Amino acid sequence: MTGVDILSAASAKLTMFFNDTPLSTGTCFFWRHERHIYLITNWHNFSGRDNLTGEHLSQTLAEPNNIECSVVLPAAVGVDFGKFRAKIVDEENNPLWIEHPIFGRNVDVVALPLPDSMNKVVCVNDKARDTVRLGVGVDVFILGYPLGIGVENFPRWKRGTIASEPEMDIDGKPLLYVDTATTKGMSGSPVIVRTNSGSMDDGSVVMASTRVMTRFVGIYSGRIAPRSGLDAQIGRVWKGKVIDEVLLNRR
């Protein structure tokens, strides 16, 4: 994909539906695990409920039962764009997605198994595998679709900085904070570090490398609700390790 960052193809616009009625938009991305492909997003996107309180996010009390997702596939010349629809509940309204095996919905991350025909999508963990050390103040990018709007079918790269010690959990959960201003539609976005220099997990230091390094940080899950426009813009990011933990719970 000449001229296009490969990770822009791994983040996708997500639209939630009840039957054929659109309810809301968010962001998702693709993940490869044991030769299978999964769609990763937030629990609250799929359920239509707040993951902590269980309250409906829509005043209509509607809950989605299927989703539509944009897809970008590398092609011989340029890219191919497409969309696919998928059920997220069965005929008895049981979820088809996979939750965290210990925390359940309290970790706002789910995985939806995709058919083998989706194996050509760009997966984040195929491309963001460098071991740049994370720390307070490190710049990150959130690849999402604010208000459901991208740029020619690609996500917007929103900059932020890590705002809590990444080695520490928050309230006993695998969560970290980022300092960034975001809006609706970005929930479920992949969060990455992109740099050509820095400390590595093994203690080595890379200075001004000609190769750009990319590390997956986690899954964006919305902001801590500000009380006013002057409050700090603090976003929640579930640590990347929760994806493997969720997939241990796969049916």
C-alpha positions, 0 to 999 in steps of 0.5 A: 500500500504505497503511501499509506501507513499499514496500520491505518488498514488495521483500524476500522469504522464500526457501526452498531445496528438493531436489525437494519436500524443504525444505533451508534458508531465506534472503532474496532481493529483486527487481531490474529490468534492461532491462525484465526482472526478476531474483531476487537472492540469495547464491550459497551459498543456491542452491548449498548450498555455502560460496562460498569453500571449496566445502564443503556447508553441510548435513551431509546434503550436499544441494544445492537444485534449486528454490526457493519465494519469497514475493511481495507485490504492490501492490493497489488496496486493501492487498496481494496475497500469493502464492508461486512455485516456480522451478527453479535448475538444468536437467535436467543439474544446470547452474545457471540462475542468473548469477554474477559474470563475473570473480570467479564464486562468490567474489562471493557474489551471483547473479541468477535470471531471472524470467518476464515474468509477474513484472513487477508485483513491487516491485523495490528499484532502482525505489524506492531511488534516492537518492544519500545519501553512504555513510560509516563509522558511517552507519546501514543497515537489513537487510531479511530473514527471520531463521530464516525468520520475517517479520512477516505475510509482511513482512521484519524491518528489522534495524539496523546501521552501516557498519563499513568505508570504503565507498569501499575494497574488502576483499581486492580484492573489492567488499565492505564490513562492517557492525556488526550482530547477525544470524542464519541466514535473512538471507543475501541481504537487501537493505541500504539507507540510510533517512534524511531528512537527510545529505550527498549524492554531489554534495556538497550537504547535506539537513537535515531534509527532509520527504521520506524518502530511500532508497539501496540499499547492497548484498547481505547475505552473512552474518557473519564467523564469531565464535569466541565470543559476545563477538566483534564482530558483523561482517556482510559486504555486497557492494556494490550495483554487483555486481548490474550486473556480474553481469547483464553476464554474463547468458546 
